Amino acid sequence: MNIALFVSASLRLCGVLLFAFLLAGCLTTPVDQSGGLGSVTVTNSNPTAITAAAQSVFPNYGYTCHSSKFYSVSFDKNSNQFANIMWGSYDCPQTLRVKVTIIPIPGTNDYRISPKVYTVSDKGEAGFQSKRALSRLWGSEFGPLLKQISQQASGAGGF
């Protein structure tokens, strides 16, 4: 009787594991469609051209370049009073930081650019600066900017 229970439990466990494996395979997203809301594909380009395009687009909307690396570039903008109240920072101004990640699409000269948005408190204060990621929904706000970057950087060619 114990063997029958063991075999039954083992078969159920195998079934659950197989289902989880198949579900994980179905949920895999190709790179050219990844990145979430606001993400855009840049065709026939390179990270240098994409970074240069981002550095020309974001300042038009009041952002300054915070940092630039080979596969990412970040921009900052001081938030308004409403944002300070919304994020609970009444006496310390908040900064909105957008990090644009550049993801190569394997086998092509195409790249996927994806925004990640943060709110930064006490910017520039050593030991006190804190960064909090905002929901992925905020990335959709930057879709139009990333489309402009894509238009400028597309066709720049690979290295």
C-alpha positions as CSV (number, residue, x, y, z in Angstrom):
1,M,0.0,0.0,0.0
2,N,2.8,2.4,0.8
3,I,4.5,1.7,-2.6
4,A,1.2,2.6,-4.4
5,L,1.1,6.0,-2.5
6,F,4.8,6.6,-3.3
7,V,4.3,5.9,-7.0
8,S,1.1,8.0,-7.1
9,A,2.9,11.0,-5.4
10,S,5.9,10.6,-7.7
11,L,3.8,10.7,-10.8
12,R,2.0,13.8,-9.5
13,L,5.3,15.5,-8.8
14,C,6.6,14.6,-12.3
15,G,3.4,16.0,-13.8
16,V,3.7,19.3,-11.9
17,L,7.4,19.6,-12.8
18,L,6.6,18.9,-16.5
19,F,3.8,21.5,-16.4
20,A,6.1,24.1,-14.8
21,F,8.8,23.4,-17.4
22,L,6.4,23.8,-20.3
23,L,4.9,27.0,-18.8
24,A,8.3,28.5,-18.4
25,G,9.1,27.7,-22.1
26,C,5.9,29.4,-23.2
27,L,6.6,32.5,-21.2
28,T,10.0,33.1,-22.7
29,T,10.0,36.3,-24.8
30,P,12.4,36.8,-27.7
31,V,14.9,39.7,-27.2
32,D,13.4,41.7,-30.1
33,Q,10.1,41.9,-28.2
34,S,11.5,42.2,-24.7
35,G,12.0,45.1,-22.3
36,G,8.4,45.9,-21.3
37,L,6.4,49.0,-21.9
38,G,8.2,51.8,-23.8
39,S,10.8,49.5,-25.3
40,V,11.8,50.0,-28.9
41,T,14.0,48.2,-31.4
42,V,16.8,50.1,-33.2
43,T,17.7,48.5,-36.5
44,N,21.1,48.3,-38.0
45,S,22.9,50.3,-35.4
46,N,25.5,50.2,-32.6
47,P,25.6,51.2,-29.0
48,T,27.7,54.4,-29.7
49,A,25.2,55.7,-32.2
50,I,22.3,54.9,-29.8
51,T,24.0,56.6,-26.9
52,A,24.7,59.7,-29.0
53,A,21.1,59.8,-30.2
54,A,19.8,59.5,-26.6
55,Q,22.2,62.3,-25.5
56,S,20.6,64.6,-28.2
57,V,17.0,63.6,-27.5
58,F,16.7,63.7,-23.7
59,P,18.0,67.2,-23.1
60,N,15.1,68.5,-25.3
61,Y,12.8,67.4,-22.5
62,G,14.7,68.9,-19.6
63,Y,16.9,65.9,-18.8
64,T,20.7,66.0,-18.1
65,C,23.0,63.1,-18.6
66,H,23.8,61.4,-15.3
67,S,26.1,58.6,-16.6
68,S,27.0,56.9,-19.8
69,K,28.3,53.3,-20.2
70,F,28.7,51.1,-23.2
71,Y,25.3,49.4,-22.9
72,S,23.4,52.0,-20.9
73,V,22.9,55.7,-20.4
74,S,21.1,57.5,-17.6
75,F,19.4,60.9,-17.4
76,D,18.1,63.0,-14.5
77,K,15.4,65.6,-14.2
78,N,14.3,67.5,-11.1
79,S,10.7,66.5,-10.3
80,N,7.9,69.0,-9.5
81,Q,6.2,69.8,-6.2
82,F,3.4,67.3,-6.8
83,A,6.0,64.5,-7.2
84,N,7.7,65.5,-4.0
85,I,4.3,65.1,-2.2
86,M,3.4,61.9,-4.0
87,W,6.7,60.2,-3.0
88,G,6.6,61.6,0.6
89,S,9.6,63.9,0.3
90,Y,8.3,67.3,1.6
91,D,11.6,69.0,2.4
92,C,13.9,67.3,0.0
93,P,13.4,67.6,-3.8
94,Q,13.1,64.4,-5.8
95,T,15.0,63.6,-9.0
96,L,13.5,61.4,-11.7
97,R,16.2,59.2,-13.2
98,V,15.7,57.3,-16.5
99,K,18.1,54.5,-17.3
100,V,18.1,53.4,-21.0
101,T,19.5,49.9,-21.4
102,I,20.9,48.8,-24.8
103,I,20.4,45.1,-25.4
104,P,21.9,43.5,-28.5
105,I,19.6,41.2,-30.5
106,P,21.7,38.0,-31.3
107,G,22.6,37.4,-35.0
108,T,21.7,41.0,-36.1
109,N,23.0,44.6,-36.0
110,D,19.7,45.4,-34.2
111,Y,19.4,46.5,-30.6
112,R,16.5,46.7,-28.1
113,I,16.4,49.9,-26.0
114,S,14.5,49.7,-22.7
115,P,13.7,52.4,-20.1
116,K,13.8,51.8,-16.3
117,V,12.6,54.7,-14.1
118,Y,13.7,55.6,-10.6
119,T,13.1,58.3,-8.1
120,V,16.2,59.6,-6.3
121,S,16.2,61.3,-2.9
122,D,19.0,63.4,-1.6
123,K,20.8,63.4,-5.0
124,G,24.5,64.0,-4.6
125,E,24.6,63.7,-0.8
126,A,27.3,61.1,0.0
127,G,25.9,58.3,2.1
128,F,22.3,59.7,2.0
129,Q,21.3,59.4,-1.6
130,S,18.6,56.7,-2.1
131,K,17.2,55.4,-5.4
132,R,13.8,53.6,-5.6
133,A,12.7,51.9,-8.8
134,L,9.2,52.9,-10.0
135,S,6.8,50.4,-11.6
136,R,7.4,49.2,-15.2
137,L,4.3,51.2,-16.2
138,W,6.4,54.4,-15.9
139,G,8.5,53.1,-18.9
140,S,5.6,53.7,-21.2
141,E,6.0,57.4,-20.7
142,F,9.4,57.3,-22.4
143,G,8.2,55.3,-25.5
144,P,8.0,58.4,-27.7
145,L,11.5,59.5,-26.7
146,L,12.9,56.1,-27.4
147,K,11.2,56.1,-30.8
148,Q,13.0,59.4,-31.6
149,I,16.3,57.8,-30.5
150,S,15.5,54.8,-32.8
151,Q,14.8,57.1,-35.7
152,Q,18.1,58.9,-35.2
153,A,20.3,55.9,-34.6
154,S,18.8,53.4,-37.0
155,G,20.9,52.8,-40.1
156,A,24.2,53.7,-38.4
157,G,25.5,50.2,-39.0
158,G,27.5,47.9,-36.8
159,F,31.0,48.5,-35.6
